[in-house]
C-alpha cells in the first residue's frame, strides 16, 4: 500500500463488512473554509447522501460534487463552510450517515428474521 499523507482508505461501515472496492480520498485543495476532495471508487450513491447530510449542517454554505464522466473520471466533493473546519464538518456528516445506516441495518435485520 502506498504511503501518501493526503490519501485515506475506508474499509467499511463500522467494520461490519468489507464494502468491495477500496475508497481512496485525496485532498486536492483545502483552505480554512473550503475543501475539494477526490473520492476515487465512489459514485452518486454515496456522494449524494453525503451532500445531503452536509447541507443539513447550519455551518455548511455549499456542498456539492462533480463527476465529469461516470466511467472515466473520479468524483470531486466540494464543501464551503461559514468558517468552521471543513474536515470536521465532513466527519460529523459522515458519522450521521453511519448512524442512519446502522439504524436501517438493525431494523431490517429485526424485520427479516
C-alpha distances in whole Angstrom, upper triangle without the diagonal:
4,7,9,12,14,11,11,10,13,14,17,21,22,19,22,20,17,18,17,14,11,13,12,14,15,18,20,23,24,28,30,31,29,25,23,20,18,17,15,16,19,23,26,26,24,25,28,28,26,29,32,31,30,34,35,34,37,35,34,36,33,30,30,27,27,26,27,27,26,24,23,22,20,22,22,24,26,28,31,33,36,34,32,29,27,24,26,28,25,24,27,27,24,26,29,27,26,29,31,29,29,33,33,31,33,36,35,35,38,40,39,39
4,6,10,11,9,10,11,14,16,19,23,23,22,25,23,20,20,19,16,13,14,11,13,13,16,17,20,22,25,27,29,26,23,21,18,17,16,15,16,19,23,26,27,24,25,28,29,26,28,32,30,30,33,35,34,36,34,32,34,32,29,28,26,26,25,26,26,25,24,22,21,19,21,21,22,25,26,29,31,34,33,31,27,25,22,25,27,24,23,27,27,24,26,29,28,27,30,32,30,31,34,34,33,35,38,37,37,41,42,41,42
4,7,9,8,10,11,15,16,20,23,23,22,25,24,21,22,21,18,15,15,12,13,12,14,16,19,20,23,25,27,25,21,20,18,17,17,16,18,21,24,27,28,25,25,29,29,26,28,31,30,29,32,34,32,35,32,31,33,31,29,28,26,26,26,27,28,27,26,24,23,20,22,21,22,24,25,28,29,32,30,28,25,23,20,23,25,23,22,26,26,24,25,29,28,26,30,32,30,31,34,35,33,36,39,38,38,41,43,42,43
4,5,6,8,11,14,17,20,23,23,22,26,25,22,22,21,18,15,14,11,10,9,11,13,15,16,19,22,23,21,18,17,14,14,15,14,17,19,23,25,26,23,23,27,27,24,26,29,28,26,29,31,30,32,29,28,30,28,25,25,23,24,23,25,26,25,25,23,20,18,19,18,19,21,22,24,26,29,27,25,22,20,18,20,23,20,20,24,24,22,24,27,26,25,29,31,29,30,34,34,33,36,38,38,38,41,43,42,43
4,6,8,11,14,17,20,22,22,22,26,25,23,23,23,20,16,15,12,10,9,9,12,13,14,17,19,20,19,16,15,13,14,15,16,18,20,23,26,26,23,22,26,26,23,24,27,26,24,27,29,27,29,26,25,27,26,24,24,22,23,24,25,27,27,27,25,22,19,20,18,18,19,20,22,23,26,24,22,18,17,15,17,20,18,17,21,22,20,22,25,25,24,27,29,28,29,32,33,33,35,38,38,38,41,42,42,43
4,7,10,13,17,19,21,22,22,25,24,22,22,22,19,15,13,10,7,5,6,8,10,11,14,17,18,16,12,12,10,10,12,13,16,17,20,22,23,20,19,23,23,20,21,24,23,21,24,26,25,27,24,22,24,22,20,20,19,20,20,22,23,23,24,22,19,16,16,14,15,16,17,19,21,24,22,20,17,15,12,16,18,15,16,19,20,18,20,23,23,23,26,27,27,28,31,32,31,34,36,36,37,40,41,41,42
4,7,10,13,16,18,19,19,22,21,18,18,18,15,11,10,6,5,5,7,10,13,14,17,19,20,18,14,13,10,10,10,10,13,14,18,20,21,18,17,21,21,18,20,23,22,21,24,26,25,27,25,23,25,23,21,20,18,19,19,21,22,21,21,20,17,14,15,14,14,16,18,20,22,25,24,22,18,16,14,16,18,15,15,19,19,17,19,22,21,20,24,25,24,25,29,29,28,31,34,33,34,37,38,38,39
4,7,10,13,15,16,15,19,18,15,15,16,14,10,8,6,5,7,9,13,15,15,19,20,21,19,15,14,11,11,10,11,12,14,17,20,19,16,16,20,20,17,19,22,21,20,23,25,23,26,24,23,25,23,20,20,19,20,20,22,23,22,22,21,19,15,15,15,15,17,18,21,22,25,24,22,18,16,13,15,17,14,13,17,17,14,16,19,18,17,21,23,21,22,25,26,25,28,30,30,30,33,35,35,36
4,6,10,12,13,13,16,14,12,12,12,10,7,6,5,7,10,13,16,18,19,22,23,24,21,18,17,13,12,10,10,11,12,16,19,18,15,16,20,19,17,20,22,21,21,24,25,25,28,26,25,27,25,22,21,19,21,20,23,23,21,21,21,19,15,16,16,16,19,20,23,24,28,27,24,21,19,16,17,19,15,14,18,18,14,16,19,18,16,20,21,19,20,24,24,23,25,28,28,28,31,32,32,33
4,6,9,10,9,12,11,9,9,11,10,7,6,7,9,12,14,18,20,20,23,24,24,22,19,18,14,14,11,11,11,11,15,17,16,13,14,18,16,15,18,20,18,19,22,23,23,26,25,23,26,24,21,21,19,21,20,23,23,21,21,21,20,16,16,16,16,19,20,23,24,27,27,24,21,19,15,17,18,14,13,16,15,12,13,16,14,13,16,18,16,16,20,20,19,21,24,24,24,27,29,28,29
4,7,9,7,9,8,6,7,8,9,6,8,10,12,16,18,21,24,24,27,28,28,26,22,21,18,17,14,13,12,13,16,19,17,14,16,19,18,17,20,22,21,21,25,25,25,29,28,27,29,27,24,24,22,23,22,25,25,22,22,23,21,18,18,19,19,22,23,26,27,31,30,27,24,22,19,20,21,17,16,18,18,14,15,17,15,13,16,18,15,15,19,19,17,20,23,22,22,25,27,26,27
4,6,5,7,6,5,5,9,10,9,9,12,14,18,20,23,25,25,28,29,28,26,23,22,19,18,15,15,13,13,16,17,15,12,15,18,16,15,19,20,18,20,23,23,24,27,27,26,28,27,23,23,21,23,23,26,25,22,23,24,23,19,19,20,19,22,23,26,27,30,30,27,24,22,19,20,20,17,15,17,16,12,13,15,13,10,13,14,12,12,16,16,14,16,19,18,18,21,23,22,23
4,5,6,6,8,8,11,13,12,12,15,16,20,21,24,26,26,28,28,28,26,23,23,20,20,16,17,15,14,16,18,15,12,15,17,14,14,18,18,16,18,22,21,22,25,25,24,27,26,22,22,21,24,23,27,27,24,25,26,24,21,20,21,20,23,22,26,26,29,29,26,24,22,19,19,19,16,14,15,14,10,10,12,10,7,10,11,8,8,12,12,11,13,16,16,16,19,20,20,21
4,5,8,10,11,14,16,15,15,17,18,21,23,26,28,27,29,29,28,27,25,25,22,22,19,20,19,18,20,21,18,15,18,20,17,16,20,20,18,20,23,22,22,26,26,25,28,27,24,25,24,27,27,30,30,27,28,29,28,24,23,24,22,25,24,27,27,30,29,26,24,22,19,18,19,17,14,15,15,11,10,12,11,7,9,12,10,8,12,13,12,13,16,17,16,19,21,21,22
4,6,7,9,12,14,13,14,17,18,21,23,27,29,28,31,31,31,29,26,26,23,23,19,20,18,18,21,22,19,17,20,22,19,19,23,23,21,23,26,26,26,29,29,28,31,30,27,27,26,28,28,31,31,28,28,29,28,24,24,25,24,26,26,29,29,32,32,29,26,25,21,21,22,19,16,18,18,14,13,16,14,11,13,15,13,11,15,16,13,15,18,18,17,20,22,22,22
4,7,9,12,15,15,16,19,20,24,26,29,31,31,34,34,33,32,29,28,25,25,21,21,19,19,21,22,19,17,21,22,20,20,23,24,22,24,27,26,27,31,31,30,33,31,28,28,27,29,28,32,31,28,28,30,29,26,25,26,25,28,28,31,31,34,34,31,29,27,24,24,24,21,19,20,19,16,15,17,15,11,13,14,11,10,13,13,10,12,15,15,13,16,19,18,18
4,6,9,12,12,14,17,19,23,25,28,31,31,34,34,33,31,29,28,24,23,20,19,17,17,19,21,18,16,19,21,19,19,23,24,22,24,27,27,28,32,32,30,33,31,28,27,26,27,26,30,29,25,25,27,26,23,23,25,24,28,28,31,32,35,35,32,30,28,25,25,25,22,20,21,20,17,16,18,16,13,15,16,13,12,15,15,12,14,17,16,15,18,20,19,19
4,6,8,9,11,14,17,20,23,26,29,29,32,33,33,30,27,26,22,21,17,16,14,14,17,19,17,15,19,21,19,19,23,24,23,25,28,28,29,32,32,30,33,31,27,27,25,26,24,27,26,23,23,24,23,21,21,23,23,26,27,31,32,35,35,32,29,27,24,25,25,22,20,22,21,17,18,20,17,14,17,18,15,15,18,18,15,18,20,19,18,22,23,22,22
4,7,8,9,13,15,19,22,24,27,28,31,32,31,29,25,24,20,19,15,14,11,11,14,16,13,12,15,18,16,17,20,21,21,22,25,26,27,30,30,28,31,28,25,24,22,23,21,24,23,20,20,21,21,18,18,20,20,24,25,29,30,33,33,31,28,25,23,24,24,20,19,21,19,16,17,18,15,13,17,17,13,14,18,16,14,17,20,18,18,22,23,21,23
4,6,9,12,16,19,22,24,27,28,32,33,32,30,26,24,21,18,15,13,10,11,13,16,14,14,17,19,19,19,22,23,23,25,27,28,29,33,32,30,32,30,26,25,22,22,21,23,22,18,18,19,19,17,18,20,21,25,26,30,32,35,35,33,30,27,25,26,26,22,22,24,22,19,20,22,18,17,20,20,17,18,21,20,18,21,23,21,21,25,25,24,25
4,6,9,13,16,19,21,24,26,29,31,30,28,24,22,18,15,12,10,7,9,12,15,14,13,16,19,19,18,21,23,23,24,27,28,29,32,32,29,31,28,25,23,20,20,18,20,19,16,15,16,16,14,15,18,19,22,24,28,30,34,34,31,29,26,23,25,25,21,21,23,22,18,20,22,19,18,22,22,19,20,24,22,21,24,26,24,24,28,29,27,29
4,6,10,13,16,19,22,23,27,28,28,25,21,19,16,13,10,8,7,9,13,16,15,13,15,19,18,17,20,23,22,23,26,27,27,31,30,27,29,27,23,22,19,20,18,21,20,17,17,17,16,13,15,16,17,21,23,26,28,32,31,29,26,23,20,22,23,19,18,21,20,17,19,21,18,17,21,22,19,20,24,23,21,24,27,25,25,29,30,29,30
4,7,10,13,15,18,20,23,25,24,21,18,16,12,10,7,6,5,7,11,14,13,11,12,16,16,14,17,20,19,19,22,24,24,27,26,24,26,23,20,18,16,17,15,18,18,16,16,16,14,11,11,13,14,17,19,22,24,28,28,25,22,19,17,19,19,16,15,18,17,14,17,19,16,16,19,20,18,19,23,22,21,24,27,25,26,29,30,30,31
4,7,10,12,15,17,21,22,22,19,16,14,10,8,6,5,7,9,12,15,16,13,13,17,18,16,18,21,20,20,23,25,24,27,26,23,25,23,19,18,16,16,15,18,18,16,16,16,13,10,11,12,13,16,18,21,23,27,26,24,21,18,16,18,19,15,15,19,18,15,18,20,18,18,22,22,21,22,26,25,24,27,30,29,29,33,34,33,35
4,7,9,12,13,17,19,19,16,12,10,6,6,5,6,9,10,13,15,16,13,12,16,17,14,16,19,18,17,20,22,22,24,22,20,22,19,16,16,14,15,15,17,18,17,18,17,14,10,10,9,10,13,14,18,20,23,22,20,17,14,12,15,16,12,13,16,16,14,16,19,17,17,21,22,21,23,26,26,25,28,30,30,31,34,35,35,36
4,6,9,11,15,17,17,14,11,9,5,5,7,8,12,13,15,17,19,16,15,18,19,16,17,21,20,19,21,24,23,25,23,20,22,19,17,16,14,15,15,17,18,18,19,17,14,11,11,9,10,12,14,17,19,23,22,20,17,14,12,16,17,14,15,18,18,16,19,22,20,21,24,25,24,26,29,29,29,32,34,33,34,37,39,38,40
4,6,7,11,13,14,11,7,6,4,6,9,11,15,15,17,19,20,17,15,19,19,16,17,20,20,17,20,22,21,23,20,18,19,17,15,15,14,15,16,17,20,20,21,19,16,13,12,9,10,10,12,14,16,19,18,17,14,12,10,14,15,12,14,17,17,16,19,21,21,21,25,26,25,27,30,30,30,33,35,35,36,39,40,40,42
4,7,11,14,14,11,8,5,5,7,10,12,16,16,18,19,21,19,16,19,21,18,18,21,21,19,21,24,23,24,21,19,19,17,16,15,13,13,15,16,18,19,20,18,15,12,12,9,10,10,12,14,17,20,19,19,16,13,13,17,17,15,17,20,20,19,22,24,23,24,28,28,28,30,33,33,33,36,38,38,39,42,43,43,45
4,7,10,11,8,6,5,7,10,13,15,19,19,20,21,23,21,18,20,22,19,18,21,21,18,20,23,21,22,19,17,17,15,15,15,14,15,17,18,21,22,23,21,18,15,14,11,11,9,11,12,14,17,16,16,13,11,12,15,16,15,17,20,19,20,23,24,24,25,28,29,29,31,34,34,35,37,39,39,40,43,44,44,46
4,7,8,6,4,6,9,12,15,18,21,21,22,22,24,21,18,21,22,18,17,21,20,17,19,21,19,20,16,15,15,14,14,15,15,17,19,21,24,24,26,24,21,18,16,13,12,10,10,10,12,14,12,12,10,8,9,13,13,13,15,17,18,18,21,23,23,24,27,28,28,30,32,33,34,36,38,39,40,42,44,44,46
4,5,5,6,9,12,15,18,21,25,24,25,25,27,24,21,23,24,20,19,22,21,17,19,21,19,19,15,14,14,14,15,16,17,19,22,23,26,27,30,28,24,21,20,16,14,12,10,9,10,12,10,11,9,9,10,13,13,14,16,18,19,20,22,24,25,26,28,29,30,32,34,35,36,38,40,41,42,44,45,46,48
4,6,8,12,14,18,20,24,27,26,27,26,28,25,22,24,24,20,19,22,20,17,18,20,17,17,13,13,13,14,15,18,19,21,24,26,29,30,32,31,27,24,22,18,16,13,11,9,9,10,7,8,6,7,10,11,12,14,15,17,18,19,21,23,24,26,27,29,30,32,33,34,36,38,39,40,42,44,45,46,48
4,7,11,13,17,19,23,26,24,25,24,25,23,20,21,21,18,16,18,18,14,15,17,14,14,10,9,10,10,12,14,16,19,22,24,27,28,31,29,25,23,20,17,14,11,8,5,5,7,5,6,6,6,9,11,10,12,15,15,16,18,20,21,22,24,26,27,28,30,31,32,34,36,37,38,40,42,43,44,46
4,7,10,14,16,19,22,21,21,21,23,20,17,18,19,16,14,17,17,13,14,17,15,15,12,10,10,9,10,12,13,15,18,20,24,24,27,26,22,19,17,13,10,7,6,4,6,9,9,9,8,6,9,12,11,11,14,16,15,17,20,20,21,23,25,26,27,29,31,31,33,35,36,37,39,41,42,43,45
4,6,10,12,16,19,18,19,19,20,18,15,17,18,14,13,16,16,13,15,17,16,17,14,12,12,11,10,11,11,13,16,18,21,22,24,23,19,16,14,10,8,6,5,7,9,12,12,11,9,6,8,11,11,10,13,15,14,15,18,19,19,21,24,24,25,27,29,30,31,33,35,35,37,39,40,41,43
4,7,10,13,16,15,16,16,18,16,13,15,17,14,13,16,17,14,16,19,18,19,17,14,14,12,10,10,9,10,13,14,17,18,20,19,15,12,10,6,6,5,7,9,12,16,15,15,13,10,10,14,13,11,14,17,16,16,19,20,20,22,24,25,25,27,29,30,31,33,35,35,36,39,40,40,42
4,6,9,13,12,13,14,16,14,11,14,16,13,13,16,16,14,16,19,18,21,18,16,17,14,12,11,9,11,12,14,16,17,18,17,13,10,8,5,5,7,9,12,15,18,18,17,14,11,10,14,13,11,13,16,15,14,17,19,18,19,22,23,23,25,27,27,28,31,32,32,34,37,37,37,40
4,6,10,10,11,13,15,13,11,14,16,14,14,18,18,16,19,22,21,24,22,19,20,17,14,12,9,10,10,12,14,14,15,13,10,7,6,4,6,9,12,15,18,22,22,20,18,15,14,17,17,14,16,19,17,16,19,21,19,20,24,24,23,25,28,28,28,31,33,32,33,36,37,37,39
4,6,6,9,11,12,10,9,12,14,12,13,16,16,16,18,21,21,24,22,19,20,17,14,13,10,10,10,13,14,13,14,13,10,6,6,6,7,11,13,17,19,23,23,21,19,15,14,17,16,13,14,17,16,14,17,19,16,17,21,21,20,22,25,24,24,28,29,28,30,33,33,33,35
4,6,9,12,13,11,11,15,16,15,16,19,20,19,22,24,24,27,26,23,24,21,18,16,13,12,11,13,13,11,12,11,9,5,7,9,11,14,17,20,23,27,27,25,22,19,18,20,20,16,18,21,19,16,20,21,19,19,23,23,21,24,27,26,25,29,30,29,30,34,34,33,35
4,7,11,11,10,11,14,15,15,17,19,20,20,23,25,25,29,28,25,26,23,19,17,14,14,12,14,13,11,11,11,10,7,8,11,13,17,19,23,25,29,29,28,25,22,20,22,22,18,19,21,19,17,20,21,18,18,22,22,20,22,25,24,23,26,28,26,27,31,31,30,32
4,7,8,7,8,11,12,12,13,16,17,17,19,21,22,26,25,22,23,20,17,14,11,12,10,13,13,10,11,12,10,8,7,10,11,15,17,21,23,27,27,26,24,20,19,21,20,16,17,19,17,14,18,19,15,16,20,19,17,20,22,21,21,24,26,24,26,29,29,28,31
4,5,6,6,8,11,11,12,14,16,17,18,21,22,25,25,22,23,19,16,13,10,10,8,11,11,8,10,12,10,8,7,10,11,15,17,21,23,27,28,26,25,21,20,22,21,17,19,20,17,16,19,19,16,17,20,19,17,21,23,21,21,25,26,24,26,29,29,28,31
4,6,5,5,8,10,10,12,14,15,16,18,20,23,23,20,20,17,14,11,9,9,8,12,12,9,12,14,12,11,8,11,11,14,16,19,22,25,27,25,24,20,20,22,20,17,19,20,16,15,19,18,15,17,20,18,17,20,22,20,21,24,25,23,26,29,28,28,31
4,6,6,7,9,10,11,13,15,16,17,20,23,23,20,22,19,15,13,12,13,12,16,15,12,15,17,15,13,11,13,13,16,17,21,23,26,28,26,25,21,21,22,20,16,18,19,15,14,17,16,12,14,17,15,13,17,18,16,17,21,21,20,22,25,24,24,27
4,6,5,6,9,10,11,12,14,16,17,21,21,18,20,17,13,12,11,13,13,16,16,14,16,18,16,13,10,12,11,14,15,19,20,24,25,23,21,18,17,18,16,13,14,15,12,10,13,13,10,11,14,13,12,15,17,16,16,20,21,20,22,25,25,25,27
4,5,5,6,8,10,10,12,14,16,19,19,15,17,14,10,8,7,9,10,14,15,13,16,17,14,11,8,9,7,10,12,15,17,21,22,21,19,16,15,17,15,11,14,15,11,11,14,14,11,13,16,15,15,18,20,19,20,23,24,23,25,28,28,28,31
4,5,5,6,9,10,11,13,15,18,18,15,16,13,10,8,8,10,11,15,16,14,17,19,17,14,11,12,10,12,13,16,18,21,23,21,21,17,18,19,16,13,16,16,12,12,15,14,11,14,17,15,14,18,19,18,20,23,23,22,25,27,27,27,30
4,5,5,6,9,10,11,13,17,17,15,17,14,11,11,11,14,15,19,19,17,20,22,19,17,14,14,12,14,14,17,18,21,23,21,20,17,17,17,14,12,14,13,9,9,12,10,8,11,13,11,11,15,15,14,16,19,19,19,22,24,24,25,28
4,5,5,6,9,10,11,15,15,12,14,12,9,9,10,13,15,18,20,18,21,22,19,16,13,12,9,11,11,14,15,18,19,17,16,13,13,14,11,8,10,10,7,7,10,9,7,10,13,12,12,15,17,16,18,21,21,22,24,26,26,27,30
4,5,5,6,9,10,13,13,10,11,9,6,6,8,11,13,17,19,18,21,22,19,16,12,11,8,9,9,12,13,16,18,16,16,13,14,14,11,9,12,12,9,10,13,12,11,14,16,15,15,19,20,19,21,24,24,24,27,29,29,30,33
4,5,5,6,9,12,13,11,12,11,8,9,11,14,16,20,21,20,23,25,22,19,16,15,12,13,12,14,14,17,19,18,18,15,16,16,13,11,14,13,9,11,13,11,10,14,15,13,14,18,18,17,20,22,22,23,25,27,27,28,31
4,6,5,7,11,12,10,13,12,9,11,13,17,19,22,24,22,25,26,24,21,17,16,13,13,12,14,14,16,18,16,16,13,14,13,10,9,11,9,5,8,10,7,7,11,12,11,13,15,16,16,18,20,21,22,24,26,26,28,30
4,5,5,9,9,7,9,8,6,9,12,15,18,21,23,22,25,26,23,20,16,15,11,11,8,10,10,13,14,12,13,10,11,11,7,7,10,8,6,9,11,10,10,13,14,14,16,18,19,20,22,24,24,25,28,29,30,31,34
4,5,7,9,6,8,7,6,9,12,16,19,22,24,23,27,27,24,22,18,16,13,12,9,10,10,12,15,14,15,12,14,14,10,10,13,12,9,12,14,12,13,16,17,16,18,21,21,21,24,26,26,27,29,31,31,33,35
4,6,9,8,10,11,10,13,16,19,22,25,27,26,29,30,27,25,21,20,16,15,13,13,12,13,16,14,16,14,16,14,11,11,13,11,9,12,13,11,12,15,15,14,17,19,19,19,22,24,24,25,28,29,29,31,34
4,5,6,9,10,10,13,16,20,23,26,29,28,31,31,28,25,22,20,16,15,11,11,9,11,13,11,12,11,13,11,8,10,12,9,8,12,13,11,13,16,16,15,18,20,20,21,24,25,26,27,30,31,31,33,36
4,6,8,10,12,15,18,22,25,28,31,30,34,34,31,28,24,22,18,16,13,11,9,9,11,10,13,12,15,13,10,13,15,12,11,15,16,14,16,19,19,19,22,24,24,25,28,29,29,31,33,34,35,37,39
4,6,9,11,14,18,21,24,27,30,30,33,33,29,26,23,20,16,14,10,9,5,5,8,6,9,9,12,11,8,11,13,11,11,15,16,15,17,20,20,20,23,25,25,27,29,30,31,32,35,36,37,38,41
4,6,7,11,14,17,21,24,26,26,29,29,26,23,19,17,13,11,7,6,4,6,9,8,10,8,11,11,8,10,13,12,11,14,16,15,16,19,20,20,22,24,25,26,28,30,30,31,34,35,36,37,40
4,7,10,14,17,20,23,26,26,29,29,26,23,20,17,14,11,8,6,5,6,10,10,12,11,14,14,11,13,16,15,14,17,19,18,19,22,23,23,25,27,28,28,31,33,33,34,37,38,38,40,43
4,7,10,13,17,19,22,22,26,26,22,20,16,14,10,8,6,5,7,9,12,12,13,11,14,15,12,12,16,16,14,16,19,18,18,21,23,22,24,27,27,28,30,32,32,33,36,37,37,39,42
4,7,11,14,17,19,19,23,23,19,17,13,11,7,6,4,7,9,12,14,13,14,10,12,14,11,10,14,14,11,13,16,16,15,18,20,19,21,24,25,25,27,29,29,30,32,34,35,36,38
4,7,10,13,16,16,19,19,16,14,10,9,6,5,7,9,12,15,17,17,17,13,15,17,14,12,16,16,13,15,18,18,16,19,22,20,21,24,25,25,27,30,30,30,32,35,35,35,38
4,7,10,12,12,16,16,12,10,7,5,4,6,9,12,15,18,20,19,18,14,15,18,15,13,16,18,15,15,19,19,17,20,22,21,21,25,26,25,27,30,30,30,32,35,35,35,38
4,6,9,10,13,13,10,9,6,5,7,8,12,15,18,21,23,22,21,18,18,21,19,17,20,21,18,18,22,22,20,23,25,24,24,27,29,28,29,32,33,32,34,37,37,37,40
4,6,6,9,9,7,6,4,7,9,11,15,18,21,25,26,26,24,20,21,24,22,19,22,23,21,20,24,24,21,23,26,25,24,28,29,28,29,32,33,32,34,37,36,36,39
4,7,9,8,6,8,7,9,12,14,17,20,24,27,28,28,27,23,24,27,25,22,25,27,24,24,27,28,25,27,30,29,28,31,33,32,32,36,36,35,37,40,40,39,42
4,6,6,5,8,9,11,14,17,20,23,27,30,31,31,30,26,26,29,27,24,27,29,26,25,28,29,26,28,31,29,28,31,33,31,32,35,36,34,36,39,39,38,41
4,6,6,8,8,12,14,17,21,24,27,31,32,31,29,26,25,28,26,23,25,27,24,23,26,27,23,25,28,27,25,28,30,28,28,32,33,31,33,36,35,34,37
4,6,8,10,14,17,20,24,27,30,34,35,34,32,28,28,30,29,26,27,30,27,25,28,29,26,27,30,29,27,30,32,30,30,34,34,32,34,37,37,35,38
4,7,10,13,16,19,23,26,30,33,34,33,31,27,27,30,29,25,27,30,27,26,29,30,27,28,32,31,29,32,34,32,32,36,37,35,36,40,39,38,41
4,7,9,13,16,19,22,26,29,30,29,27,24,23,26,25,22,24,27,24,23,27,27,25,26,29,29,27,30,32,31,31,35,36,34,36,39,39,38,41
4,7,10,13,17,20,23,27,27,26,24,20,20,23,22,19,21,23,21,19,23,24,21,23,26,26,24,27,29,28,28,32,33,32,33,36,37,36,38
4,7,10,13,17,20,24,24,23,21,18,17,20,19,16,18,20,18,17,20,21,19,20,24,23,22,25,27,26,27,30,31,30,32,35,35,35,37
4,7,10,13,17,20,21,20,18,15,15,18,16,14,16,19,17,16,20,21,19,21,24,23,23,26,28,27,28,31,32,32,33,36,37,37,39
4,7,10,13,17,18,17,15,11,12,15,13,10,13,15,13,13,17,17,16,18,21,21,21,24,26,25,26,29,30,30,32,35,35,35,38
4,7,10,14,15,14,13,10,11,14,12,10,14,16,14,15,18,18,18,20,23,22,23,26,27,27,29,31,32,32,35,37,37,38,41
4,7,10,11,11,10,7,9,11,9,8,12,13,12,13,16,17,17,19,21,21,22,25,26,27,28,31,32,32,34,36,37,38,40
4,7,8,9,9,7,10,12,10,11,14,15,14,16,19,19,19,22,24,24,25,28,29,29,31,33,34,35,37,39,40,41,43
4,5,6,7,6,10,10,8,10,13,13,13,16,18,18,19,22,23,23,25,27,28,29,31,33,34,35,37,39,39,41,43
4,6,9,9,13,13,11,13,16,15,16,19,20,20,22,24,25,25,28,30,30,31,34,35,36,37,39,41,42,43,46
4,6,8,11,11,10,13,16,15,16,19,20,21,23,25,26,27,29,30,31,33,35,36,37,39,40,42,43,45,47
4,6,9,8,7,11,12,12,13,16,17,17,20,22,22,24,26,27,28,30,31,33,34,36,37,39,40,42,43
4,5,5,6,9,10,11,13,14,16,17,19,20,21,23,25,26,28,29,30,32,34,35,36,38,39,41,43
4,5,5,6,9,10,11,12,14,15,17,18,20,21,23,24,26,27,28,30,32,33,34,36,37,39,41
4,5,5,6,9,10,10,12,14,15,16,18,20,21,22,24,26,27,28,30,31,32,35,36,37,39
4,5,5,6,9,10,11,12,14,15,17,19,20,21,23,24,26,27,29,30,31,33,35,36,38
4,5,5,6,9,10,11,13,14,15,17,19,20,21,23,24,26,27,29,30,32,33,35,37
4,5,5,6,9,10,11,12,14,15,16,18,20,21,22,24,26,27,28,30,31,32,34
4,6,5,6,9,10,10,12,14,15,16,18,20,21,22,24,25,27,29,30,31,33
4,5,5,6,9,10,11,13,14,15,17,19,20,21,23,24,26,27,29,30,32
4,5,5,6,9,10,11,12,14,15,17,18,20,21,22,24,26,27,28,30
4,5,5,6,9,10,11,12,14,15,16,18,20,21,22,24,26,27,28
4,5,5,6,9,10,10,12,14,15,16,18,20,21,23,24,25,27
4,5,5,6,9,10,11,12,14,15,17,18,20,21,23,24,26
4,5,5,6,8,10,11,12,14,15,16,18,20,21,22,24
4,5,5,6,9,10,10,12,14,15,16,18,20,21,22
4,5,5,6,9,10,11,12,14,15,17,18,20,21
4,5,5,6,9,10,11,12,14,15,16,18,20
4,5,5,6,9,10,10,12,14,15,16,18
4,5,5,6,9,10,10,12,14,15,17
4,6,5,6,8,10,11,12,14,16
4,5,5,6,8,10,10,12,14
4,6,5,6,9,10,10,12
4,6,5,6,9,10,11
4,5,5,6,9,10
4,5,5,6,9
4,6,5,6
4,6,6
4,6
4
